[in-house]
């Protein structure tokens, strides 16, 4: 028995395990040092009461004859309707919204809709699963150290280009991975930028896979929270979102994907129907307990709790951003996003990571792990307790 040949193409070592490996090695060598993580984007604060109560009620109901429930492949209808009402102004039918066990899981599965021969273009830097998911299905080609995968079109998003990709590099009929607010840069695309993106996709037969997992951190009313705020997006885009970061569901696992009825393949076939078939084949639905928690999060009190939790992390982000800029370090993000993207010209990302770990005892995320354009940048995450962030900032300020 031979392994899937695509596994031979994927780059050795996933970014976050490598970070953990270096942190653990440092901690083992310096057991008395208190290391603070401003690295991996895992939430830290406990669930709020309304959302936790929803989880508990459902768990207890499953122990009763009337409350027990089994498979719910596409997700609870009331949850799908609630997502449409809360985040999309009710514009989507429940059958256009599919409940998942998290945005990352759906991003990894979506490539099954298009196969290995479709051209793939990704923002650079980008969350690693966009690229790795494409490689695992055979769409990435061989890995070239420092340059990425030969079969994927990288679209550098840099300060000099206002963090917008050069769309002239995108081949017609491509899958186009876009994340806004962006992970890792924290940049949020403007309405004008998204209008340009949607127009390009519609005119060139592309489909945008739009990751909006950090949308609830947007505070500037002029910045769109969903690509479906843009006219024409329903014929060229799929949106993936999650309860993980805004509601603290990183361990609960619950997300959703919007696949509009108006989205079609070149021959006119329904992408919505194809996605329904794919999910019914390989996925039996998110946990019923998690879905009940999601429904509680969509209640008036639950939405207030989401606002309070995202405000908490945004306070951390503001503090980190101010500290770095006071030291003359260029940053972006941290205002409508929980991530701060800091630039260290002339240095490698891993060198900066090692310095921050060894001299300040702070864990960050090296930008090069997100793609070639991330070199010389480091991502700071605002997910952490206020006290830890304050201590980390005090160390950085010295």
Secondary structure, DSSP 8 states (H G I E B T S, - for coil): ----THHHHS-SS-HHHHHHHHHHHHHHH-TTS--EE--S----S---HHHHHHHHHHHHHTTSTTT-----TT--HHHHHHHHHHHHTT-S-GGGEEEES-HHHHHHHHGGGT-TTS-EEEEES--HHHHHHHHHHT-S--EETTTEETTEEEEE--GGGTT---GGGS-TT-EEEEESS-TTT-----HHHHHHHHHHHHHHT-EEEEE-TTGGG---TTS-SSGGGSTTGGGTEEEEEESHHHHT-TTT--EEEEE-TT-B-TTS-BHHHHHHHHHHHH---S-HHHHHHHHHHTSHHHHHHHHHHHHHHHHHHHHHHHHHHHTT--EEESSSSSEEEEE-TTS-HHHHHHHHHHHH-EE-EEGGGG-GGGTTEEEEE--S-HHHHHHHHHHHH-
